[in-house]
Amino acid sequence: MPNGTQHSISRPLSTRVLPDPGEPTPRLARPTLVVFFTALAAFGIGTWVAWADVAPTWVTITVNTVACFAMFTVVHDASHHSISRNRFVNSVLGRVSMLFVSSAISFVSFCYIHIEHHRYANEEDNDPDTFATHGAWWQLPARWALLDVAYVPFYLRRLRTRPVSEVTETMALFVSTVAGLAWAVASGNIWMVATVYFIPQRISILFLGWWFDWLPHHGLEATQRENRYRATRIRVGMEWLLTPAMFSQNYHLVHHLHPSVPFYRYIATWRRNEDQYLNRDVAIGTYYGVRLTTDEFRNRRGLPRSTDAEPRPDFHRIPVAVVENVTIDSVAITFDIPPELQENFRYFPGQHVPVQATIDGRRVRRNYSICTTDGESRMQIAVKEIPGGAFSTYANHSLRPGDILELASPTGQFGYRADSTTTQRYVAFAAGSGITPIMSVIADTLGTEQDSRFTLIYGNRTVDSTMFRAEIDSLQLRYDGRLEVVHVLSREAVVSDGALSGRIDAPKLDTWLEGALAPGTVDRWFVCGPIALVKTICDTLARYGVDSEHVNSEVFHAPANVVEAQSNEFRSASVQFRLRGSEYSAELSPGETLLDVALAQRSDTPYACMGGACGTCKAKVSSGTVSMDCNYALRRSEVDAGYVLACQAHPTSAEVRIDFDG
């Protein structure tokens, strides 16, 4: 962007916020009930077969093993209250099912132990299930088969912290189990009891430890508290077999992200949010044990690459390949991305790239939209000179090919994912250097959607000040009949080629929206330019009933004197913040922002524009209160959820806690 800042409101996905599973807890999970009663019936049949001695022993062991294995899914869902919204139903089904799964622990103690696993997944000292995922390979089968036995010392170490009723129920089950064993031995029925119950139970727990713990968690270094998207994985391939055999635990990641979703809805939840999960770099493996990156997964499934990449703050020294004048006061800069960094700088139409330089001994960071129209064959930005602008002046007058700039990976959500199977109509409004992200969006959309149409209304001062005039003309020729361009020139005395005089203002908008650009005929709108223009256009579209979800807007400059804060009274405060899994504390002085204090502790704190427009420094307020000077990046729903722009946020309480990770 020409002045280095951006505001994207078209796709409000945050890479930090947990996606909506779209699966509320059912009133009654009928598939889970089917599993329960089918397993109960199977166990009864297997027991009768043994008692009546009508089939070999292995038949009973096999049938009852499958029944015990299936019963764990009922226990599992009951422990998360996902069988029913009625807690009593979960409690009863959980207790009954647990009798078939393990005689070592009670359902209520299992609930506590299992939730500890969810809280501390992969932490050696706190996660009880690491017993099944850690250890030498030759120990693993025994560890899997004894997983519930290993729960006992884990539980006993925490016994004093547990409720009396829970401990009493657990002890009662233990006493009953010992009494049952004593009766079996005394009556000479120990082999029958072992055949019907204990042997199937051990075998089923072996498979549970293997399929529910080891397969989803082994070899992953991240813990649940560090990165919940990489503390467990999904297994892909052979879903036709693994999904029913594992009761959907091949998508165990979905369960850890959304524990209240019943097992039979894991895959539906994954499909609903697949792109959002992949954007968060989730852990993925094949059924035969090969780890996949999210890009490899997309390629295997034929999925398009995302336009919602996670902002990455790491900067790389990149040489400048070409600097060429676009107009008298703007240049296009093409970068020579080294082959080993190509993956870091993959970008999507409409994204922007953070740029750093040291100018006169001072570090300067700006954001600029990527303006190429030929896919990813090169990376180019355009910089229009702003009077007094440190970087824009340097770029227009001093930057030369071979010079080194520091670039971070592309970010941004302004773009819209084109779909080759659809035909839509798009309208874009741009002013000045606001054309830079829109050019690549137009080229990508019309190149992908063969029958879609685009109208561009482009405002400038004069013909000579029009950035990328030749490139726009070339796009018109390439997409003849599908791309219409209307130039609006504010300082041109005589205009031609269909250009209009004046500015893009409310009267012109009324004329267009009541005529050729009637909202009912347009599927999506793109708006990029100065704040005042973007606000005018968005307000006018809203007045004509256009849903804001269909408007992609971007502000290319957020002046410091534009303030939307509710309060200008600053105070000192104690600030705690979380960044990439670590906690920090600091004292904030009056006038400092939350970003100021975070940068003092961690220089890699994510930020870009410092003007409240790009959203890179978004964080969630966990406790305390703050006010923002201005906000051009967050939707109202995000603000209501507690998110702030750290670069604009000042404490209004004595203590504040924020989370850059969550």
Secondary structure, DSSP 8 states (H G I E B T S, - for coil): -TTS-----S----SSS---------SB-HHHHHHHHHHHHHHHHHHHHHHHT-S-HHHHHHHHHHHHHHHHHHHHHHHTT-SBSSHHHHHHHHHHHHHHH-SSS-HHHHHHHHHHHHHHTT-TTT-TTHHHHSS-GGGHHHHHHTHHHHHHHHHHTTGGGS-HHHHHHHHHHHHHHHHHHHHHHHHT-HHHHIIIIIHHHHHHHHHHIIIIIIHHHTT----TTT-TTSSSEEEES-HHHHHHHTTTGGGHHHHHH-TTS-GGGHHHHHHHHHHHHHHTT-EEEETTS-EE-HHHHHHHHT----S-------EEEEEEEEEEEEETTEEEEEE---GGGTGGG---TT-EEEEEEEETTEEEEEEEEB--SSTTS-EEEEEE--TT-HHHHHHHHT--TT-EEEEE--B--------TT---EEEEEEEGGGHHHHHHHHHHHHHHSTT-EEEEEEEESSSTT-TTHHHHHHHHHHTTTTEEEEEEESS-SS--TT-EES---HHHHHHHHTTTT-GGG-SEEEEEE-HHHHHHHHHHHHHTT--GGGEEEEES---TT----S------EEEEEEETTEEEEEEE-TT--HHHHHHHH-TT---S-SSSSS-TTEEEEEES-EEES--SS--HHHHHTTEEETTTEEESSSEEEEES--
